[in-house]
Amino acid sequence: MAIGSERFVTFFRLLGFVGIENEDKNEVLNQIRSKISSYGLIVIDRSVINGIEKEIDELSMKVEPPILVLDPPYRVFETAASVESEVKKVMKVF
């Protein structure tokens, strides 16, 4: 399951994840608590957990499915001079 901003969740939906678009930190925490046992992995958009990092860390230590807090994967391409050059670097094609 992926939780976060629309762009973050859309990216993970393309990879086959169930997604919940939510940027309210209290709602994100509630969603995690209520859905934790239903999924094998939970990824959370780092930008939506400001102020609840401690709670996320505590939950992460208490539950079985891993909880990963990630920077949005598409940020690599936002800072690249061009998407084409970044893809070539990733694929080691020069």
TORSEMAR-763732 format. One record per residue (C-alpha): x, y, z; residue in three letters. Coordinates in nm, 2 decimals, m for minus. Layout:
N
u = X	v = Y	w = Z	aa = ALA
...
This chain:
94
u = 0.00	v = 0.00	w = 0.00	aa = MET
u = 0.12	v = 0.35	w = m0.08	aa = ALA
u = 0.00	v = 0.66	w = 0.12	aa = ILE
u = 0.08	v = 1.02	w = 0.03	aa = GLY
u = 0.03	v = 1.29	w = m0.23	aa = SER
u = m0.15	v = 1.23	w = m0.55	aa = GLU
u = 0.17	v = 1.21	w = m0.76	aa = ARG
u = 0.34	v = 0.97	w = m0.51	aa = PHE
u = 0.04	v = 0.74	w = m0.50	aa = VAL
u = 0.00	v = 0.75	w = m0.87	aa = THR
u = 0.36	v = 0.64	w = m0.92	aa = PHE
u = 0.31	v = 0.34	w = m0.69	aa = PHE
u = m0.02	v = 0.25	w = m0.84	aa = ARG
u = 0.16	v = 0.21	w = m1.18	aa = LEU
u = 0.37	v = m0.05	w = m1.00	aa = LEU
u = 0.06	v = m0.24	w = m0.88	aa = GLY
u = 0.03	v = m0.09	w = m0.53	aa = PHE
u = m0.30	v = 0.00	w = m0.37	aa = VAL
u = m0.29	v = 0.37	w = m0.30	aa = GLY
u = m0.45	v = 0.61	w = m0.06	aa = ILE
u = m0.41	v = 0.98	w = m0.15	aa = GLU
u = m0.39	v = 1.17	w = 0.17	aa = ASN
u = m0.17	v = 1.46	w = 0.28	aa = GLU
u = m0.32	v = 1.51	w = 0.63	aa = ASP
u = m0.07	v = 1.37	w = 0.88	aa = LYS
u = m0.34	v = 1.27	w = 1.13	aa = ASN
u = m0.54	v = 1.09	w = 0.86	aa = GLU
u = m0.22	v = 0.92	w = 0.73	aa = VAL
u = m0.15	v = 0.79	w = 1.08	aa = LEU
u = m0.51	v = 0.66	w = 1.11	aa = ASN
u = m0.49	v = 0.50	w = 0.77	aa = GLN
u = m0.17	v = 0.31	w = 0.87	aa = ILE
u = m0.32	v = 0.19	w = 1.20	aa = ARG
u = m0.64	v = 0.07	w = 1.04	aa = SER
u = m0.48	v = m0.10	w = 0.73	aa = LYS
u = m0.15	v = m0.23	w = 0.87	aa = ILE
u = m0.25	v = m0.59	w = 0.90	aa = SER
u = m0.40	v = m0.60	w = 0.55	aa = SER
u = m0.08	v = m0.54	w = 0.35	aa = TYR
u = 0.27	v = m0.68	w = 0.33	aa = GLY
u = 0.44	v = m0.35	w = 0.27	aa = LEU
u = 0.35	v = 0.01	w = 0.33	aa = ILE
u = 0.53	v = 0.30	w = 0.16	aa = VAL
u = 0.47	v = 0.66	w = 0.28	aa = ILE
u = 0.55	v = 0.98	w = 0.11	aa = ASP
u = 0.81	v = 1.16	w = 0.33	aa = ARG
u = 0.65	v = 1.50	w = 0.26	aa = SER
u = 0.32	v = 1.40	w = 0.44	aa = VAL
u = 0.47	v = 1.29	w = 0.77	aa = ILE
u = 0.61	v = 1.61	w = 0.91	aa = ASN
u = 0.54	v = 1.62	w = 1.28	aa = GLY
u = 0.45	v = 1.25	w = 1.31	aa = ILE
u = 0.79	v = 1.09	w = 1.24	aa = GLU
u = 0.81	v = 0.96	w = 1.60	aa = LYS
u = 0.47	v = 0.79	w = 1.57	aa = GLU
u = 0.57	v = 0.63	w = 1.24	aa = ILE
u = 0.90	v = 0.50	w = 1.38	aa = ASP
u = 0.72	v = 0.35	w = 1.68	aa = GLU
u = 0.46	v = 0.18	w = 1.46	aa = LEU
u = 0.73	v = 0.06	w = 1.23	aa = SER
u = 0.90	v = m0.12	w = 1.52	aa = MET
u = 0.58	v = m0.28	w = 1.65	aa = LYS
u = 0.43	v = m0.43	w = 1.34	aa = VAL
u = 0.52	v = m0.71	w = 1.10	aa = GLU
u = 0.48	v = m0.55	w = 0.76	aa = PRO
u = 0.76	v = m0.31	w = 0.68	aa = PRO
u = 0.68	v = 0.06	w = 0.68	aa = ILE
u = 0.91	v = 0.25	w = 0.44	aa = LEU
u = 0.91	v = 0.63	w = 0.44	aa = VAL
u = 1.04	v = 0.74	w = 0.10	aa = LEU
u = 1.12	v = 1.06	w = m0.09	aa = ASP
u = 0.91	v = 1.07	w = m0.40	aa = PRO
u = 1.09	v = 0.85	w = m0.66	aa = PRO
u = 1.01	v = 1.10	w = m0.94	aa = TYR
u = 1.23	v = 1.37	w = m0.77	aa = ARG
u = 1.53	v = 1.23	w = m0.95	aa = VAL
u = 1.38	v = 1.34	w = m1.28	aa = PHE
u = 1.27	v = 1.68	w = m1.16	aa = GLU
u = 1.62	v = 1.78	w = m1.08	aa = THR
u = 1.78	v = 1.62	w = m1.38	aa = ALA
u = 1.88	v = 1.84	w = m1.68	aa = ALA
u = 1.68	v = 1.61	w = m1.89	aa = SER
u = 1.49	v = 1.29	w = m1.84	aa = VAL
u = 1.67	v = 1.13	w = m2.13	aa = GLU
u = 2.01	v = 1.19	w = m1.97	aa = SER
u = 1.90	v = 1.06	w = m1.64	aa = GLU
u = 1.75	v = 0.74	w = m1.78	aa = VAL
u = 2.08	v = 0.68	w = m1.96	aa = LYS
u = 2.27	v = 0.72	w = m1.63	aa = LYS
u = 2.04	v = 0.48	w = m1.46	aa = VAL
u = 2.07	v = 0.22	w = m1.74	aa = MET
u = 2.44	v = 0.28	w = m1.76	aa = LYS
u = 2.42	v = 0.38	w = m2.13	aa = VAL
u = 2.64	v = 0.68	w = m2.21	aa = PHE
